[in-house]
Amino acid sequence: MEFLSWERIRLPLLFRNLEIASMRTPTKADLDAHERLKAELRIRGTSLAQISRELGVSDSALTLVGKRMCRSKRIEEALALAVGMPPEALFPADQEEGANMT
Protein backbone atom coordinates (compact mmCIF):
# COMPACT_ATOMS: atom_id res chain seq x y z
CA MET A 1 0.00 0.00 0.00
CA GLU A 2 1.36 3.39 -0.97
CA PHE A 3 0.96 6.34 1.37
CA LEU A 4 0.51 9.84 0.03
CA SER A 5 3.31 12.18 0.90
CA TRP A 6 2.72 15.79 1.86
CA GLU A 7 4.39 16.92 -1.38
CA ARG A 8 1.97 14.87 -3.52
CA ILE A 9 -0.97 16.50 -1.74
CA ARG A 10 0.39 20.04 -1.48
CA LEU A 11 1.50 20.58 -5.10
CA PRO A 12 -1.93 20.06 -6.74
CA LEU A 13 -3.42 22.41 -4.15
CA LEU A 14 -0.84 25.07 -5.04
CA PHE A 15 -1.59 24.75 -8.75
CA ARG A 16 -5.34 24.85 -8.11
CA ASN A 17 -4.87 28.14 -6.21
CA LEU A 18 -2.95 29.58 -9.15
CA GLU A 19 -5.85 28.78 -11.47
CA ILE A 20 -8.32 30.46 -9.14
CA ALA A 21 -6.12 33.54 -8.87
CA SER A 22 -6.19 33.99 -12.67
CA MET A 23 -10.00 34.31 -12.84
CA ARG A 24 -11.36 37.79 -13.25
CA THR A 25 -13.64 39.26 -10.62
CA PRO A 26 -17.17 39.81 -11.93
CA THR A 27 -18.55 43.33 -11.97
CA LYS A 28 -22.09 44.24 -10.95
CA ALA A 29 -22.95 44.38 -14.66
CA ASP A 30 -21.58 40.81 -15.06
CA LEU A 31 -23.68 39.56 -12.15
CA ASP A 32 -26.78 41.34 -13.48
CA ALA A 33 -26.21 39.82 -16.94
CA HIS A 34 -25.87 36.38 -15.32
CA GLU A 35 -29.22 36.81 -13.54
CA ARG A 36 -30.86 37.92 -16.81
CA LEU A 37 -29.37 34.86 -18.52
CA LYS A 38 -30.82 32.54 -15.86
CA ALA A 39 -34.21 34.23 -16.15
CA GLU A 40 -34.18 33.89 -19.94
CA LEU A 41 -33.28 30.20 -19.63
CA ARG A 42 -36.21 29.66 -17.22
CA ILE A 43 -38.57 31.42 -19.66
CA ARG A 44 -37.38 29.06 -22.38
CA GLY A 45 -37.91 26.00 -20.17
CA THR A 46 -34.30 25.11 -19.43
CA SER A 47 -31.62 25.88 -16.82
CA LEU A 48 -27.89 26.09 -16.32
CA ALA A 49 -28.02 22.65 -14.68
CA GLN A 50 -29.74 21.08 -17.67
CA ILE A 51 -27.27 22.63 -20.12
CA SER A 52 -24.33 21.50 -17.97
CA ARG A 53 -25.63 17.91 -18.08
CA GLU A 54 -26.02 18.11 -21.87
CA LEU A 55 -22.45 19.40 -22.24
CA GLY A 56 -21.01 17.00 -19.67
CA VAL A 57 -19.52 19.78 -17.53
CA SER A 58 -20.14 20.89 -13.97
CA ASP A 59 -22.79 23.43 -12.99
CA SER A 60 -19.94 25.52 -11.63
CA ALA A 61 -18.32 25.74 -15.07
CA LEU A 62 -21.48 27.29 -16.52
CA THR A 63 -21.77 29.68 -13.59
CA LEU A 64 -18.16 30.83 -14.02
CA VAL A 65 -18.70 31.47 -17.72
CA GLY A 66 -22.12 33.06 -17.13
CA LYS A 67 -20.60 35.49 -14.62
CA ARG A 68 -17.78 36.25 -17.10
CA MET A 69 -15.13 35.00 -14.67
CA CYS A 70 -13.82 32.43 -17.18
CA ARG A 71 -14.13 31.99 -20.95
CA SER A 72 -15.12 28.81 -22.77
CA LYS A 73 -16.13 29.02 -26.39
CA ARG A 74 -18.09 25.75 -26.18
CA ILE A 75 -20.07 26.84 -23.11
CA GLU A 76 -20.63 30.37 -24.45
CA GLU A 77 -22.00 28.94 -27.72
CA ALA A 78 -24.31 26.52 -25.87
CA LEU A 79 -25.69 29.28 -23.64
CA ALA A 80 -26.18 31.64 -26.59
CA LEU A 81 -27.99 28.92 -28.55
CA ALA A 82 -30.26 28.21 -25.57
CA VAL A 83 -31.39 31.86 -25.37
CA GLY A 84 -31.49 32.43 -29.14
CA MET A 85 -28.69 34.99 -29.35
CA PRO A 86 -25.35 35.04 -31.15
CA PRO A 87 -22.47 34.27 -28.76
CA GLU A 88 -20.82 37.61 -29.61
CA ALA A 89 -23.91 39.48 -28.35
CA LEU A 90 -24.16 37.49 -25.13
CA PHE A 91 -20.41 37.45 -24.40
CA PRO A 92 -18.78 40.51 -26.03
CA ALA A 93 -15.13 40.03 -27.00
CA ASP A 94 -14.19 43.50 -25.77
CA GLN A 95 -14.63 42.42 -22.15
CA GLU A 96 -11.58 41.80 -20.01
CA GLU A 97 -10.43 38.22 -20.53
CA GLY A 98 -10.94 35.72 -17.74
CA ALA A 99 -9.17 32.39 -17.43
CA ASN A 100 -9.85 30.13 -20.41
CA MET A 101 -11.56 26.80 -19.85
CA THR A 102 -11.48 24.01 -22.38
FIGU-9280 format. One record per residue: residue number from 1; residue in three letters; y, x, z of N, C-alpha, C in turn. Coordinates in steps of 0.05 Angstrom, whole numbers, plus 32768, in hexadecimal, padded with zeros to 4 digits. Layout:
REM FIGU-9280
<pt nr="NUM" rest="ALA" n_Y="Y" n_X="X" n_Z="Z" ca_Y="Y" ca_X="X" ca_Z="Z" c_Y="Y" c_X="X" c_Z="Z"/>
...
This chain:
REM FIGU-9280
<pt nr="1" rest="MET" n_Y="7FE9" n_X="8011" n_Z="8000" ca_Y="8000" ca_X="8000" ca_Z="8000" c_Y="8019" c_X="8012" c_Z="8000"/>
<pt nr="2" rest="GLU" n_Y="802B" n_X="800B" n_Z="7FEF" ca_Y="8044" ca_X="801B" ca_Z="7FED" c_Y="805A" c_X="800E" c_Z="7FFC"/>
<pt nr="3" rest="PHE" n_Y="8068" n_X="801E" n_Z="800C" ca_Y="807F" ca_X="8013" ca_Z="801B" c_Y="8098" c_X="8019" c_Z="800C"/>
<pt nr="4" rest="LEU" n_Y="80AB" n_X="8006" n_Z="800E" ca_Y="80C5" ca_X="800A" ca_Z="8001" c_Y="80D6" c_X="801D" c_Z="8011"/>
<pt nr="5" rest="SER" n_Y="80E1" n_X="8030" n_Z="8004" ca_Y="80F4" ca_X="8042" ca_Z="8012" c_Y="8110" c_X="8036" c_Z="8012"/>
<pt nr="6" rest="TRP" n_Y="8120" n_X="8040" n_Z="8024" ca_Y="813C" ca_X="8036" ca_Z="8025" c_Y="814A" c_X="803B" c_Z="800B"/>
<pt nr="7" rest="GLU" n_Y="8145" n_X="8051" n_Z="7FFE" ca_Y="8152" ca_X="8058" ca_Z="7FE4" c_Y="814B" c_X="8044" c_Z="7FCF"/>
<pt nr="8" rest="ARG" n_Y="8132" n_X="803B" n_Z="7FCE" ca_Y="8129" ca_X="8027" ca_Z="7FBA" c_Y="8136" c_X="800C" c_Z="7FBE"/>
<pt nr="9" rest="ILE" n_Y="813D" n_X="8006" n_Z="7FD7" ca_Y="814A" ca_X="7FED" ca_Z="7FDD" c_Y="8168" c_X="7FEF" c_Z="7FD9"/>
<pt nr="10" rest="ARG" n_Y="8174" n_X="8005" n_Z="7FE2" ca_Y="8191" ca_X="8008" ca_Z="7FE2" c_Y="819D" c_X="800B" c_Z="7FC6"/>
<pt nr="11" rest="LEU" n_Y="8190" n_X="8019" n_Z="7FB4" ca_Y="819C" ca_X="801E" ca_Z="7F9A" c_Y="819F" c_X="8004" c_Z="7F8A"/>
<pt nr="12" rest="PRO" n_Y="818C" n_X="7FF2" n_Z="7F88" ca_Y="8191" ca_X="7FD9" ca_Z="7F79" c_Y="81A8" c_X="7FC9" c_Z="7F85"/>
<pt nr="13" rest="LEU" n_Y="81AA" n_X="7FCA" n_Z="7FA0" ca_Y="81C0" ca_X="7FBC" ca_Z="7FAD" c_Y="81DB" c_X="7FC8" c_Z="7FA5"/>
<pt nr="14" rest="LEU" n_Y="81DC" n_X="7FE2" n_Z="7FA3" ca_Y="81F5" ca_X="7FEF" ca_Z="7F9B" c_Y="81FD" c_X="7FE7" c_Z="7F7F"/>
<pt nr="15" rest="PHE" n_Y="81E9" n_X="7FE8" n_Z="7F6D" ca_Y="81EF" ca_X="7FE0" ca_Z="7F51" c_Y="81F6" c_X="7FC3" c_Z="7F4F"/>
<pt nr="16" rest="ARG" n_Y="81EA" n_X="7FB2" n_Z="7F5E" ca_Y="81F1" ca_X="7F95" ca_Z="7F5E" c_Y="820E" c_X="7F92" c_Z="7F67"/>
<pt nr="17" rest="ASN" n_Y="8217" n_X="7FA0" n_Z="7F7B" ca_Y="8233" ca_X="7F9F" ca_Z="7F84" c_Y="8246" c_X="7FA8" c_Z="7F6E"/>
<pt nr="18" rest="LEU" n_Y="823E" n_X="7FBC" n_Z="7F5F" ca_Y="8250" ca_X="7FC5" ca_Z="7F49" c_Y="8253" c_X="7FAF" c_Z="7F34"/>
<pt nr="19" rest="GLU" n_Y="823E" n_X="7FA1" n_Z="7F2E" ca_Y="8240" ca_X="7F8B" ca_Z="7F1B" c_Y="8252" c_X="7F75" c_Z="7F25"/>
<pt nr="20" rest="ILE" n_Y="8250" n_X="7F6E" n_Z="7F3E" ca_Y="8261" ca_X="7F5A" ca_Z="7F49" c_Y="827E" c_X="7F62" c_Z="7F48"/>
<pt nr="21" rest="ALA" n_Y="8283" n_X="7F7C" n_Z="7F4E" ca_Y="829F" ca_X="7F86" ca_Z="7F4F" c_Y="82AC" c_X="7F84" c_Z="7F33"/>
<pt nr="22" rest="SER" n_Y="829C" n_X="7F84" n_Z="7F1D" ca_Y="82A8" ca_X="7F84" ca_Z="7F03" c_Y="82AF" c_X="7F68" c_Z="7EF9"/>
<pt nr="23" rest="MET" n_Y="82A7" n_X="7F53" n_Z="7F07" ca_Y="82AE" ca_X="7F38" ca_Z="7EFF" c_Y="82CC" c_X="7F33" c_Z="7F04"/>
<pt nr="24" rest="ARG" n_Y="82D8" n_X="7F23" n_Z="7EF3" ca_Y="82F4" ca_X="7F1D" ca_Z="7EF7" c_Y="82F6" c_X="7F06" c_Z="7F0B"/>
<pt nr="25" rest="THR" n_Y="830C" n_X="7F05" n_Z="7F19" ca_Y="8311" ca_X="7EEF" ca_Z="7F2C" c_Y="831D" c_X="7ED7" c_Z="7F1C"/>
<pt nr="26" rest="PRO" n_Y="8312" n_X="7EC0" n_Z="7F20" ca_Y="831C" ca_X="7EA9" ca_Z="7F11" c_Y="8338" c_X="7EA0" c_Z="7F1C"/>
<pt nr="27" rest="THR" n_Y="8348" n_X="7E97" n_Z="7F09" ca_Y="8363" ca_X="7E8D" ca_Z="7F11" c_Y="8360" c_X="7E6F" c_Z="7F17"/>
<pt nr="28" rest="LYS" n_Y="8375" n_X="7E63" n_Z="7F21" ca_Y="8375" ca_X="7E46" ca_Z="7F25" c_Y="8370" c_X="7E38" c_Z="7F0B"/>
<pt nr="29" rest="ALA" n_Y="837C" n_X="7E41" n_Z="7EF5" ca_Y="8378" ca_X="7E35" ca_Z="7EDB" c_Y="835A" c_X="7E37" c_Z="7ED3"/>
<pt nr="30" rest="ASP" n_Y="834D" n_X="7E4D" n_Z="7ED9" ca_Y="8330" ca_X="7E50" ca_Z="7ED3" c_Y="8320" c_X="7E3C" c_Z="7EE3"/>
<pt nr="31" rest="LEU" n_Y="8326" n_X="7E39" n_Z="7EFC" ca_Y="8317" ca_X="7E26" ca_Z="7F0D" c_Y="831C" c_X="7E0A" c_Z="7F04"/>
<pt nr="32" rest="ASP" n_Y="8335" n_X="7E03" n_Z="7EFD" ca_Y="833B" ca_X="7DE8" ca_Z="7EF2" c_Y="832C" c_X="7DE3" c_Z="7ED8"/>
<pt nr="33" rest="ALA" n_Y="832B" n_X="7DF7" n_Z="7EC7" ca_Y="831C" ca_X="7DF4" ca_Z="7EAD" c_Y="82FF" c_X="7DF0" c_Z="7EB2"/>
<pt nr="34" rest="HIS" n_Y="82F4" n_X="7DFD" n_Z="7EC7" ca_Y="82D8" ca_X="7DFB" ca_Z="7ECE" c_Y="82D2" c_X="7DDE" c_Z="7ED7"/>
<pt nr="35" rest="GLU" n_Y="82E4" n_X="7DD3" n_Z="7EE8" ca_Y="82E0" ca_X="7DB8" ca_Z="7EF1" c_Y="82E2" c_X="7DA4" c_Z="7EDA"/>
<pt nr="36" rest="ARG" n_Y="82F5" n_X="7DA8" n_Z="7EC7" ca_Y="82F6" ca_X="7D97" ca_Z="7EB0" c_Y="82DD" c_X="7D99" c_Z="7E9F"/>
<pt nr="37" rest="LEU" n_Y="82D2" n_X="7DB1" n_Z="7E9D" ca_Y="82B9" ca_X="7DB5" ca_Z="7E8E" c_Y="82A3" c_X="7DA5" c_Z="7E9B"/>
<pt nr="38" rest="LYS" n_Y="82A0" n_X="7DA7" n_Z="7EB5" ca_Y="828B" ca_X="7D98" ca_Z="7EC3" c_Y="828E" c_X="7D7A" c_Z="7EBF"/>
<pt nr="39" rest="ALA" n_Y="82A7" n_X="7D70" n_Z="7EC1" ca_Y="82AD" ca_X="7D54" ca_Z="7EBD" c_Y="82A5" c_X="7D4B" c_Z="7EA1"/>
<pt nr="40" rest="GLU" n_Y="82AC" n_X="7D5B" n_Z="7E8D" ca_Y="82A6" ca_X="7D54" ca_Z="7E71" c_Y="8288" c_X="7D54" c_Z="7E6D"/>
<pt nr="41" rest="LEU" n_Y="8279" n_X="7D66" n_Z="7E79" ca_Y="825C" ca_X="7D66" ca_Z="7E77" c_Y="8250" c_X="7D4D" c_Z="7E84"/>
<pt nr="42" rest="ARG" n_Y="825B" n_X="7D45" n_Z="7E9B" ca_Y="8251" ca_X="7D2C" ca_Z="7EA8" c_Y="8256" c_X="7D14" c_Z="7E96"/>
<pt nr="43" rest="ILE" n_Y="826E" n_X="7D13" n_Z="7E89" ca_Y="8274" ca_X="7CFD" ca_Z="7E77" c_Y="8260" c_X="7CFC" c_Z="7E60"/>
<pt nr="44" rest="ARG" n_Y="8258" n_X="7D13" n_Z="7E57" ca_Y="8245" ca_X="7D14" ca_Z="7E40" c_Y="8228" c_X="7D13" c_Z="7E49"/>
<pt nr="45" rest="GLY" n_Y="8223" n_X="7D0E" n_Z="7E63" ca_Y="8208" ca_X="7D0A" ca_Z="7E6D" c_Y="81F8" c_X="7D23" c_Z="7E71"/>
<pt nr="46" rest="THR" n_Y="8205" n_X="7D39" n_Z="7E76" ca_Y="81F6" ca_X="7D52" ca_Z="7E7B" c_Y="8204" c_X="7D60" c_Z="7E93"/>
<pt nr="47" rest="SER" n_Y="81FA" n_X="7D78" n_Z="7E99" ca_Y="8206" ca_X="7D88" ca_Z="7EB0" c_Y="8201" c_X="7DA5" c_Z="7EAB"/>
<pt nr="48" rest="LEU" n_Y="820E" n_X="7DB5" n_Z="7EBB" ca_Y="820A" ca_X="7DD2" ca_Z="7EBA" c_Y="81ED" c_X="7DD9" c_Z="7EC0"/>
<pt nr="49" rest="ALA" n_Y="81E1" n_X="7DCA" n_Z="7ED3" ca_Y="81C5" ca_X="7DD0" ca_Z="7EDA" c_Y="81B2" c_X="7DCA" c_Z="7EC3"/>
<pt nr="50" rest="GLN" n_Y="81B7" n_X="7DB4" n_Z="7EB5" ca_Y="81A6" ca_X="7DAD" ca_Z="7E9F" c_Y="81A8" c_X="7DC2" c_Z="7E88"/>
<pt nr="51" rest="ILE" n_Y="81C0" n_X="7DCA" n_Z="7E83" ca_Y="81C5" ca_X="7DDF" ca_Z="7E6E" c_Y="81B8" c_X="7DF9" c_Z="7E76"/>
<pt nr="52" rest="SER" n_Y="81BA" n_X="7E00" n_Z="7E90" ca_Y="81AE" ca_X="7E19" ca_Z="7E99" c_Y="8190" c_X="7E19" c_Z="7E95"/>
<pt nr="53" rest="ARG" n_Y="8183" n_X="7E02" n_Z="7E9A" ca_Y="8166" ca_X="7DFF" ca_Z="7E96" c_Y="815F" c_X="7E02" c_Z="7E79"/>
<pt nr="54" rest="GLU" n_Y="816F" n_X="7DF6" n_Z="7E67" ca_Y="816A" ca_X="7DF8" ca_Z="7E4B" c_Y="816D" c_X="7E14" c_Z="7E41"/>
<pt nr="55" rest="LEU" n_Y="8180" n_X="7E23" n_Z="7E4C" ca_Y="8184" ca_X="7E3F" ca_Z="7E43" c_Y="8171" c_X="7E53" c_Z="7E51"/>
<pt nr="56" rest="GLY" n_Y="8165" n_X="7E4A" n_Z="7E67" ca_Y="8154" ca_X="7E5C" ca_Z="7E77" c_Y="8164" c_X="7E70" c_Z="7E87"/>
<pt nr="57" rest="VAL" n_Y="817B" n_X="7E68" n_Z="7E91" ca_Y="818C" ca_X="7E7A" ca_Z="7EA1" c_Y="8191" c_X="7E6B" c_Z="7EBC"/>
<pt nr="58" rest="SER" n_Y="819C" n_X="7E79" n_Z="7ECF" ca_Y="81A2" ca_X="7E6D" ca_Z="7EE9" c_Y="81BB" c_X="7E5C" c_Z="7EE7"/>
<pt nr="59" rest="ASP" n_Y="81BD" n_X="7E49" n_Z="7EFA" ca_Y="81D5" ca_X="7E38" ca_Z="7EFC" c_Y="81ED" c_X="7E4A" c_Z="7F01"/>
<pt nr="60" rest="SER" n_Y="81E9" n_X="7E5F" n_Z="7F11" ca_Y="81FE" ca_X="7E71" ca_Z="7F17" c_Y="820A" c_X="7E7E" c_Z="7EFF"/>
<pt nr="61" rest="ALA" n_Y="81F9" n_X="7E85" n_Z="7EEB" ca_Y="8203" ca_X="7E92" ca_Z="7ED3" c_Y="8216" c_X="7E7F" c_Z="7EC4"/>
<pt nr="62" rest="LEU" n_Y="8210" n_X="7E65" n_Z="7EC3" ca_Y="8222" ca_X="7E52" ca_Z="7EB6" c_Y="823C" c_X="7E4F" c_Z="7EC5"/>
<pt nr="63" rest="THR" n_Y="823A" n_X="7E4F" n_Z="7EE0" ca_Y="8252" ca_X="7E4D" ca_Z="7EF0" c_Y="8264" c_X="7E65" c_Z="7EEC"/>
<pt nr="64" rest="LEU" n_Y="8258" n_X="7E7D" n_Z="7EEC" ca_Y="8269" ca_X="7E95" ca_Z="7EE8" c_Y="8277" c_X="7E95" c_Z="7ECD"/>
<pt nr="65" rest="VAL" n_Y="8269" n_X="7E8C" n_Z="7EB8" ca_Y="8275" ca_X="7E8A" ca_Z="7E9E" c_Y="828A" c_X="7E73" c_Z="7E9D"/>
<pt nr="66" rest="GLY" n_Y="8283" n_X="7E5C" n_Z="7EA9" ca_Y="8295" ca_X="7E46" ca_Z="7EA9" c_Y="82AF" c_X="7E4C" c_Z="7EB8"/>
<pt nr="67" rest="LYS" n_Y="82AE" n_X="7E5C" n_Z="7ECD" ca_Y="82C6" ca_X="7E64" ca_Z="7EDC" c_Y="82D4" c_X="7E7C" c_Z="7ECF"/>
<pt nr="68" rest="ARG" n_Y="82CA" n_X="7E85" n_Z="7EB9" ca_Y="82D5" ca_X="7E9C" ca_Z="7EAA" c_Y="82D4" c_X="7EB6" c_Z="7EBA"/>
<pt nr="69" rest="MET" n_Y="82C0" n_X="7EB9" n_Z="7ECC" ca_Y="82BC" ca_X="7ED1" ca_Z="7EDB" c_Y="82AB" c_X="7EE5" c_Z="7ECB"/>
<pt nr="70" rest="CYS" n_Y="829A" n_X="7EDB" n_Z="7EBA" ca_Y="8289" ca_X="7EEC" ca_Z="7EA8" c_Y="8289" c_X="7EDF" c_Z="7E8C"/>
<pt nr="71" rest="ARG" n_Y="8281" n_X="7EEF" n_Z="7E79" ca_Y="8280" ca_X="7EE5" ca_Z="7E5D" c_Y="8263" c_X="7EE7" c_Z="7E54"/>
<pt nr="72" rest="SER" n_Y="825A" n_X="7ED2" n_Z="7E46" ca_Y="8240" ca_X="7ED2" ca_Z="7E39" c_Y="8243" c_X="7EC0" c_Z="7E20"/>
<pt nr="73" rest="LYS" n_Y="8241" n_X="7ECC" n_Z="7E09" ca_Y="8244" ca_X="7EBD" ca_Z="7DF0" c_Y="8231" c_X="7EA6" c_Z="7DEE"/>
<pt nr="74" rest="ARG" n_Y="8218" n_X="7EAB" n_Z="7DF6" ca_Y="8203" ca_X="7E96" ca_Z="7DF4" c_Y="820A" c_X="7E7F" c_Z="7E07"/>
<pt nr="75" rest="ILE" n_Y="8212" n_X="7E84" n_Z="7E1F" ca_Y="8219" ca_X="7E6F" ca_Z="7E32" c_Y="8232" c_X="7E60" c_Z="7E29"/>
<pt nr="76" rest="GLU" n_Y="8246" n_X="7E70" n_Z="7E20" ca_Y="825F" ca_X="7E63" ca_Z="7E17" c_Y="825A" c_X="7E51" c_Z="7DFF"/>
<pt nr="77" rest="GLU" n_Y="8249" n_X="7E59" n_Z="7DED" ca_Y="8243" ca_X="7E48" ca_Z="7DD6" c_Y="8234" c_X="7E2F" c_Z="7DDE"/>
<pt nr="78" rest="ALA" n_Y="8221" n_X="7E31" n_Z="7DF1" ca_Y="8212" ca_X="7E1A" ca_Z="7DFB" c_Y="8225" c_X="7E06" c_Z="7E09"/>
<pt nr="79" rest="LEU" n_Y="8237" n_X="7E10" n_Z="7E19" ca_Y="824A" ca_X="7DFE" ca_Z="7E27" c_Y="825C" c_X="7DF1" c_Z="7E14"/>
<pt nr="80" rest="ALA" n_Y="8267" n_X="7E00" n_Z="7E00" ca_Y="8279" ca_X="7DF4" ca_Z="7DEC" c_Y="826B" c_X="7DDF" c_Z="7DDC"/>
<pt nr="81" rest="LEU" n_Y="8252" n_X="7DE4" n_Z="7DD4" ca_Y="8242" ca_X="7DD0" ca_Z="7DC5" c_Y="823F" c_X="7DB7" c_Z="7DD5"/>
<pt nr="82" rest="ALA" n_Y="8239" n_X="7DBA" n_Z="7DEF" ca_Y="8234" ca_X="7DA3" ca_Z="7E01" c_Y="824D" c_X="7D91" c_Z="7E04"/>
<pt nr="83" rest="VAL" n_Y="8265" n_X="7D9D" n_Z="7E02" ca_Y="827D" ca_X="7D8C" ca_Z="7E05" c_Y="828B" c_X="7D87" c_Z="7DEA"/>
<pt nr="84" rest="GLY" n_Y="827E" n_X="7D90" n_Z="7DD4" ca_Y="8289" ca_X="7D8A" ca_Z="7DB9" c_Y="82A2" c_X="7D99" c_Z="7DB2"/>
<pt nr="85" rest="MET" n_Y="82A4" n_X="7DB2" n_Z="7DBB" ca_Y="82BC" ca_X="7DC2" ca_Z="7DB5" c_Y="82B3" c_X="7DDD" c_Z="7DA9"/>
<pt nr="86" rest="PRO" n_Y="82C4" n_X="7DEA" n_Z="7D9A" ca_Y="82BD" ca_X="7E05" ca_Z="7D91" c_Y="82BE" c_X="7E18" c_Z="7DA9"/>
<pt nr="87" rest="PRO" n_Y="82AD" n_X="7E2C" n_Z="7DAA" ca_Y="82AD" ca_X="7E3F" ca_Z="7DC1" c_Y="82C8" c_X="7E4C" c_Z="7DC5"/>
<pt nr="88" rest="GLU" n_Y="82D6" n_X="7E52" n_Z="7DAE" ca_Y="82F0" ca_X="7E60" ca_Z="7DB0" c_Y="8305" c_X="7E4E" c_Z="7DBE"/>
<pt nr="89" rest="ALA" n_Y="8303" n_X="7E34" n_Z="7DBC" ca_Y="8316" ca_X="7E22" ca_Z="7DC9" c_Y="830F" c_X="7E20" c_Z="7DE7"/>
<pt nr="90" rest="LEU" n_Y="82F6" n_X="7E20" n_Z="7DEE" ca_Y="82EE" ca_X="7E1D" ca_Z="7E09" c_Y="82F1" c_X="7E37" c_Z="7E19"/>
<pt nr="91" rest="PHE" n_Y="82EB" n_X="7E4D" n_Z="7E0B" ca_Y="82ED" ca_X="7E68" ca_Z="7E18" c_Y="82FE" c_X="7E7A" c_Z="7E06"/>
<pt nr="92" rest="PRO" n_Y="8319" n_X="7E78" n_Z="7E08" ca_Y="832A" ca_X="7E88" ca_Z="7DF7" c_Y="8325" c_X="7EA7" c_Z="7DFA"/>
<pt nr="93" rest="ALA" n_Y="8326" n_X="7EB4" n_Z="7DE4" ca_Y="8321" ca_X="7ED1" ca_Z="7DE4" c_Y="8337" c_X="7EE1" c_Z="7DF0"/>
<pt nr="94" rest="ASP" n_Y="834F" n_X="7ED5" n_Z="7DF2" ca_Y="8366" ca_X="7EE4" ca_Z="7DFD" c_Y="8366" c_X="7EE6" c_Z="7E1B"/>
<pt nr="95" rest="GLN" n_Y="8352" n_X="7ED9" n_Z="7E28" ca_Y="8350" ca_X="7EDB" ca_Z="7E45" c_Y="8347" c_X="7EF7" c_Z="7E4D"/>
<pt nr="96" rest="GLU" n_Y="834E" n_X="7EFF" n_Z="7E65" ca_Y="8344" ca_X="7F18" ca_Z="7E70" c_Y="8325" c_X="7F18" c_Z="7E70"/>
<pt nr="97" rest="GLU" n_Y="831A" n_X="7F2E" n_Z="7E67" ca_Y="82FC" ca_X="7F2F" ca_Z="7E65" c_Y="82F0" c_X="7F32" c_Z="7E81"/>
<pt nr="98" rest="GLY" n_Y="82DB" n_X="7F23" n_Z="7E85" ca_Y="82CA" ca_X="7F25" ca_Z="7E9D" c_Y="82B2" c_X="7F36" c_Z="7E96"/>
<pt nr="99" rest="ALA" n_Y="82A0" n_X="7F3A" n_Z="7EA9" ca_Y="8288" ca_X="7F49" ca_Z="7EA3" c_Y="8278" c_X="7F39" c_Z="7E8F"/>
<pt nr="100" rest="ASN" n_Y="826B" n_X="7F48" n_Z="7E7C" ca_Y="825B" ca_X="7F3B" ca_Z="7E68" c_Y="823E" c_X="7F37" c_Z="7E72"/>
<pt nr="101" rest="MET" n_Y="8234" n_X="7F1F" n_Z="7E6C" ca_Y="8218" ca_X="7F19" ca_Z="7E73" c_Y="8209" c_X="7F17" c_Z="7E59"/>
<pt nr="102" rest="THR" n_Y="81EF" n_X="7F1C" n_Z="7E59" ca_Y="81E0" ca_X="7F1A" ca_Z="7E40" c_Y="81D5" c_X="7EFF" c_Z="7E3D"/>
